Every structure is written in C-alpha cells, then in structure tokens.
C-alpha cells in the first residue's frame, strides 16, 4: 500500500528585489499546507508537486520553495506547470536524482517514473513553452508508453499538470490539455494505471479518461470560483486552500481524499 500526497499550484512569487516575502499569501499558505500534511495520522510515503510551483519561474522562487518544503521527511517529486521554468526547477531540486538529468538539453521535459512503496508514480510534462495550455508530443507519449510498459504488474498513478478531461470552467478549459486523445490511447493500453492526478484547476474535481478515474487537486493558495455558466467569470474565491491524498492498495484499489488546509483535530470519538 502507498499513500501519496499531492500539493499543487503553490505560486510562490518573488518581488522586484528578487526576494520571496515570507509574509506573502503563497508562503503562509504553503506553510499551513505542510503543517496540515505533517499532522495527518498516517504520514504519506511521498509528496508529488503537480506544477505551478513558482509564479514567475525564477530561481529565487524555487530556492524558497525547496526551503519551505524541508520539514517534510518523505520523498518529494516536483514537476512543472505552465508558470514554471524547467531548468530553474531542476537546479533547485538538484538533490533529487529522478528530476535532475544532467544529460538533457536546456528546457527538456521533466518526466520520470519512481517507486513509492509498492506503487509506481509516473510524472509527465504537459507544459508547452510560452503557452498556458497543455499538450504531449509524440515523443512524450512514446516515453510514457515505455515507462508504463516497464512495470505492467505494478499499480500506477500517472501525474500531469493539465487535466486530460474538461472541467466546465471556461477560464480553465481555455488553457486545457489540447488533444488528449493520444494520451488516452496510451493509458488505455496499460490497465495497471489506477489513477490520473493533475493540478492547474485550483480546486478538487473528478473526471475520467480511458476508463480511469482522473482527479484535480485544490491549490495550496487560491481556489478558482466555480462558475459553470458561459462565458462565466474568471475569479478566485475565499474557499479554504487544500491538497489531495491518494491511497493505493497493493491490489490496485485507489481512493482520493481532498483535505482542506488547517489543523482540524477530532472533536469526539464516534465509536
């Protein structure tokens, strides 16, 4: 069994002086998320960061992110979103051999597969340089197919930044995963994939792709307003920040919990 926590859309932002203000909203929110995660009765085996970790893709933002995550004792697996800079992220997480590959070209996709307890976590790069939407090229899809084919009997979680299913919020669907058909085709060939997890949406949602449950994660900072009308309003809300926790059994049963940030202690026993 494996417990994988998911933090997403952190958006640490440096000011004009290059400093990340410790009193800023994203910093305070991330500290609260880390504290909430550490307070869970069952600590996760790993934490995956599903993109938009920095707001401007600046080295100072990733350095501060790395420091703010240092209280977490478990493995941390970062991946980029449309706000991120791959090279700056790689440099900040230089102590992570799965993320840092010195043989790749500048701005090469950040994509890797790791084992978390008895589960496999496959992190895909859906970002498109200079654009907010997501896409996976034929080369990236071939990599994913090979990564999944390497462990066909191991329950697997596939992580992306852009969700491969429509959300219904116009603002987000305008920055959608463009043409996810190739991605769906690859997933359909690998029945050991028990969950697809994504960020980008700044709120929890559940969909499906190729018969596999697909979820998005709340932001550790700001949640987007749930307006399913058209054209709808692009706005953030005062809803609680949060994160996701994915439980995957050895048999491949997967359950996802959306956890609001905060120290919510038990009020009373119920049995």
C-alpha positions as CSV (number, residue, x, y, z in Angstrom):
1,X,0.0,0.0,0.0
2,X,1.1,3.5,-0.7
3,X,-0.1,6.9,0.4
4,X,0.8,9.8,-1.9
5,X,0.1,13.4,-1.0
6,X,-0.4,15.9,-3.8
7,X,0.4,19.6,-3.4
8,X,-0.3,21.8,-6.4
9,X,-0.4,25.4,-7.7
10,X,1.7,26.9,-5.0
11,X,2.6,30.0,-7.0
12,X,5.5,31.3,-4.9
13,X,6.3,34.8,-6.2
14,X,9.4,36.9,-5.9
15,X,9.2,40.6,-5.8
16,X,11.2,43.1,-7.9
17,X,14.1,42.8,-5.4
18,X,14.3,39.0,-6.1
19,X,13.1,38.1,-2.6
20,X,10.1,35.9,-1.8
21,X,8.3,37.7,1.1
22,X,7.8,35.4,4.0
23,X,4.6,37.3,4.9
24,X,3.1,36.8,1.4
25,X,0.0,34.8,0.9
26,X,1.5,31.9,-1.0
27,X,4.3,31.4,1.6
28,X,1.9,31.4,4.5
29,X,-0.4,29.1,2.7
30,X,2.3,26.6,1.9
31,X,3.5,26.6,5.5
32,X,-0.1,25.8,6.5
33,X,-0.3,23.0,4.0
34,X,3.0,21.5,5.2
35,X,1.8,21.7,8.8
36,X,-1.5,20.1,7.9
37,X,0.2,17.3,6.0
38,X,2.5,16.6,8.9
39,X,-0.5,16.4,11.2
40,X,-2.1,13.6,9.3
41,X,-2.3,10.4,11.5
42,X,-0.8,8.3,8.6
43,X,2.0,10.2,7.0
44,X,2.3,9.9,3.3
45,X,5.1,7.8,1.7
46,X,5.8,10.6,-0.8
47,X,4.6,14.0,-1.9
48,X,4.1,14.9,-5.6
49,X,4.0,18.6,-6.6
50,X,1.9,18.9,-9.8
51,X,3.1,22.2,-11.2
52,X,2.8,25.9,-11.0
53,X,5.2,25.7,-8.1
54,X,6.6,29.2,-8.8
55,X,4.6,32.1,-10.2
56,X,7.4,33.6,-12.3
57,X,9.7,30.6,-12.8
58,X,12.6,32.5,-11.1
59,X,15.5,30.7,-9.3
60,X,14.7,32.6,-6.1
61,X,11.2,31.2,-6.0
62,X,12.4,27.6,-6.3
63,X,15.1,28.1,-3.7
64,X,12.5,29.4,-1.2
65,X,10.1,26.5,-2.2
66,X,12.8,24.0,-1.5
67,X,13.4,25.5,1.9
68,X,9.7,25.7,2.8
69,X,9.3,22.0,2.0
70,X,12.3,20.9,4.0
71,X,10.3,20.0,7.1
72,X,8.7,17.1,5.1
73,X,10.6,13.9,5.9
74,X,9.3,11.9,2.9
75,X,10.4,12.0,-0.7
76,X,9.2,15.0,-2.8
77,X,8.7,14.7,-6.5
78,X,8.3,18.1,-8.3
79,X,7.0,18.5,-11.9
80,X,6.4,21.7,-13.9
81,X,3.2,23.6,-14.8
82,X,2.7,26.4,-17.2
83,X,4.1,29.0,-14.8
84,X,7.3,27.1,-14.2
85,X,10.8,27.1,-15.7
86,X,12.2,23.6,-16.1
87,X,15.9,24.5,-15.8
88,X,15.4,26.7,-12.7
89,X,13.3,23.9,-11.1
90,X,15.9,21.3,-11.9
91,X,18.7,23.4,-10.4
92,X,16.7,24.0,-7.1
93,X,16.0,20.3,-6.7
94,X,19.5,19.2,-7.6
95,X,19.4,16.8,-4.7
96,X,16.8,14.8,-6.4
97,X,18.3,12.3,-8.9
98,X,14.9,11.4,-10.5
99,X,14.3,15.0,-11.5
100,X,17.8,16.1,-12.4
101,X,19.3,14.7,-15.5
102,X,22.5,16.4,-16.5
103,X,22.5,14.9,-19.9
104,X,19.3,16.6,-21.1
105,X,19.1,19.7,-23.3
106,X,18.1,23.0,-21.8
107,X,14.3,23.2,-21.1
108,X,13.9,19.4,-21.9
109,X,10.7,17.9,-20.5
110,X,10.8,16.9,-16.8
111,X,9.4,13.4,-16.9
112,X,10.3,10.4,-14.8
113,X,9.0,7.3,-13.0
114,X,9.7,6.3,-9.4
115,X,8.5,3.6,-7.0
116,X,6.6,4.7,-3.9
117,X,6.2,1.8,-1.6
118,X,4.5,-0.8,-3.8
119,X,3.1,1.7,-6.2
120,X,4.6,3.4,-9.3
121,X,4.4,7.1,-9.8
122,X,4.8,8.4,-13.4
123,X,5.3,12.1,-13.7
124,X,4.5,13.6,-17.2
125,X,5.4,17.0,-18.5
126,X,2.4,18.5,-20.3
127,X,3.7,22.1,-20.5
128,X,4.2,24.0,-23.7
129,X,6.9,26.6,-23.8
130,X,5.4,30.1,-23.7
131,X,1.8,29.0,-23.6
132,X,-0.7,28.3,-20.8
133,X,-2.3,25.2,-22.4
134,X,-1.0,21.7,-22.2
135,X,0.0,19.1,-24.8
136,X,2.0,15.9,-25.0
137,X,4.1,15.4,-28.2
138,X,4.6,12.1,-29.9
139,X,8.0,11.9,-28.2
140,X,6.5,12.4,-24.8
141,X,3.7,9.9,-25.4
142,X,6.3,7.4,-26.5
143,X,8.2,8.0,-23.3
144,X,5.0,7.5,-21.3
145,X,4.2,4.3,-23.1
146,X,7.7,2.9,-22.4
147,X,7.6,4.0,-18.7
148,X,4.2,2.3,-18.2
149,X,5.3,-0.8,-20.1
150,X,8.3,-1.2,-17.9
151,X,6.2,-2.2,-14.9
152,X,2.9,-3.7,-16.2
153,X,2.0,-5.5,-13.0
154,X,2.5,-2.6,-10.6
155,X,-0.4,-0.3,-9.6
156,X,0.4,3.0,-11.1
157,X,-0.5,6.7,-10.6
158,X,0.1,9.0,-13.6
159,X,0.6,12.7,-12.8
160,X,0.2,15.7,-15.1
161,X,-0.2,19.4,-14.6
162,X,-3.0,19.9,-17.1
163,X,-6.1,17.7,-16.6
164,X,-6.9,15.5,-19.6
165,X,-10.7,15.9,-19.1
166,X,-13.0,19.0,-19.5
167,X,-13.6,20.9,-16.2
168,X,-16.5,23.1,-17.3
169,X,-15.0,26.3,-16.1
170,X,-14.4,28.4,-19.2
171,X,-11.3,30.1,-17.9
172,X,-9.6,26.8,-17.2
173,X,-10.8,25.0,-20.3
174,X,-9.4,27.8,-22.4
175,X,-6.0,26.6,-21.1
176,X,-6.9,22.9,-21.4
177,X,-4.9,19.8,-22.3
178,X,-5.1,20.2,-26.1
179,X,-5.9,16.9,-27.9
180,X,-5.7,14.4,-25.1
181,X,-6.7,11.6,-27.5
182,X,-3.1,10.3,-27.8
183,X,-2.7,10.4,-24.0
184,X,-5.9,8.4,-23.6
185,X,-4.8,5.9,-26.2
186,X,-1.6,5.2,-24.2
187,X,-3.4,5.0,-20.9
188,X,-5.9,2.5,-22.4
189,X,-3.0,0.1,-23.2
190,X,-2.0,-0.1,-19.6
191,X,-4.7,-1.3,-17.2
192,X,-2.4,-1.0,-14.2
193,X,-3.0,2.7,-14.2
194,X,-5.4,3.2,-11.3
195,X,-5.5,7.0,-11.1
196,X,-4.6,10.1,-13.2
197,X,-3.9,13.1,-11.0
198,X,-3.5,16.7,-12.1
199,X,-3.2,20.3,-11.0
200,X,-3.9,23.5,-12.9
201,X,-7.6,23.8,-11.8
202,X,-7.1,25.3,-8.3
203,X,-9.9,23.1,-6.9
204,X,-10.7,19.4,-6.5
205,X,-12.6,17.7,-9.3
206,X,-13.2,14.2,-10.5
207,X,-13.5,13.0,-14.1
208,X,-12.4,10.1,-16.2
209,X,-10.1,9.2,-19.1
210,X,-10.0,5.9,-20.9
211,X,-12.0,4.3,-18.1
212,X,-9.6,5.5,-15.5
213,X,-10.6,7.9,-12.7
214,X,-8.9,11.3,-13.1
215,X,-8.7,14.0,-10.4
216,X,-7.5,17.5,-10.0
217,X,-6.1,19.0,-6.8
218,X,-7.0,22.1,-4.7
219,X,-4.4,24.8,-4.7
220,X,-2.4,25.3,-1.6
221,X,-3.0,29.0,-2.1
222,X,-6.1,30.2,-4.0
223,X,-9.2,28.4,-5.3
224,X,-10.9,29.3,-8.5
225,X,-14.6,30.4,-8.5
226,X,-16.9,27.6,-9.6
227,X,-18.8,29.2,-12.4
228,X,-20.1,26.6,-14.9
229,X,-22.0,29.2,-16.9
230,X,-20.8,30.5,-20.3
231,X,-18.7,32.6,-20.6
232,X,-18.5,32.6,-16.9
233,X,-16.5,34.7,-14.5
234,X,-12.7,34.2,-14.1
235,X,-12.2,34.8,-10.4
236,X,-10.6,33.4,-7.2
237,X,-12.6,32.8,-4.1
238,X,-12.1,32.7,-0.3
239,X,-12.7,29.0,-0.2
240,X,-10.2,27.1,2.0
241,X,-6.9,26.0,0.4
242,X,-6.1,22.3,0.4
243,X,-4.3,19.3,-1.0
244,X,-5.1,15.7,-2.0
245,X,-4.2,12.4,-0.5
246,X,-4.2,9.3,-2.7
247,X,-4.3,5.8,-1.2
248,X,-3.4,2.9,-3.4
249,X,-3.5,-0.7,-2.2
250,X,-1.3,-3.5,-3.3
251,X,-4.2,-4.9,-5.3
252,X,-4.6,-1.6,-7.2
253,X,-7.7,-0.1,-5.5
254,X,-7.3,3.7,-5.4
255,X,-9.1,6.3,-3.2
256,X,-8.6,10.0,-3.3
257,X,-9.3,12.4,-0.4
258,X,-9.4,16.2,-0.7
259,X,-8.1,17.7,2.5
260,X,-8.7,21.4,3.5
261,X,-5.7,23.1,4.9
262,X,-5.9,23.6,8.7
263,X,-5.4,21.9,12.0
264,X,-8.7,20.0,12.2
265,X,-8.4,17.9,15.4
266,X,-11.0,15.2,16.2
267,X,-14.0,16.7,18.0
268,X,-15.2,13.4,19.5
269,X,-14.9,9.7,19.0
270,X,-17.8,8.1,17.2
271,X,-17.4,4.6,18.3
